[in-house]
Structure formats: structure tokens, C-alpha cells
Amino acid sequence: MDLFSIIAEEKIKKAYKDGEFENLPGYGKPLPKDDLAAVPESMRMAYRILKNAGYTPEENDLKNEIKSIEDLIKLCDDPQEKKELQKKVNEKLLHYNRILSKRKTNTNSAVFKSYENKIQNKLL
């Protein structure tokens, strides 16, 4: 053990002996269930960092879906099918931008946001 660990351990023991931990919120209650319990142990820290930074699996899934649909549009020859795929991309982009707006993250889609109401009216 290094000197820092020894000092920290001694301070914790002293605080425990002095009863400084007895009035903490949740004292004597079970810890809340870990929402990342299903994630493998080796990946939990990375997931926790992403979660604390505000990134969600839903956001990542949406980005992947948008990319896949855009790839399909590039390969599509049928104009009607392209139109339907573009409609899906627009819906996904709206949803993605809402997620980012809730997190107060700046996006590079300021132009897109100005047309959000027009797109919603066409989709609905």
C-alpha cells in the first residue's frame, strides 16, 4: 500500500469510530439495484461514463438506424421507395434531435430545426 492509501484508510476508520457515517441519507438501507447489472463487468465502467455524460443507448441506436436508412437510400432505384425511406430518416432525425435538445446538446442541425414544424406537418 502506498502512503496515500494508508492515510485515507486511517481517516475512514477514525470517521467510522467517531460515528460520522451514522447520519448519512440511506444509512442502514439496502443499496439501490444497479441498472447496469445486465452489462458485463468489464464494460460497466464505460457504460457508466457514457451514462453520466448523458449518452443513452437509445441515442446510439437511432444514429445507427439513421445511417442504415441513409445507406439504403443511396442504393435505392425506386423513387417511391426512396421517398418512404427519406420519410423514415426525417422521423428518426426529429426524434434524435429531441433527445439532444433535452440534454441541451448543441447539434449541427440548426437548419434542420428551423424546418422541424414543416416536417412534422408533412409527416402527420
Salt bridges, closest charged atoms under 4 A:
ASP18 OD2 - LYS14 NZ 2.95
ASP34 OD2 - ARG48 NH2 2.87
ASP35 OD2 - LYS51 NZ 2.26
GLU41 OE1 - ARG44 NH1 2.72
GLU58 OE2 - HIS95 NE2 2.71
GLU59 OE1 - ARG103 NH1 2.46
GLU65 OE1 - LYS92 NZ 2.56
ASP71 OD1 - LYS67 NZ 3.22
GLU116 OE2 - ARG98 NE 3.96
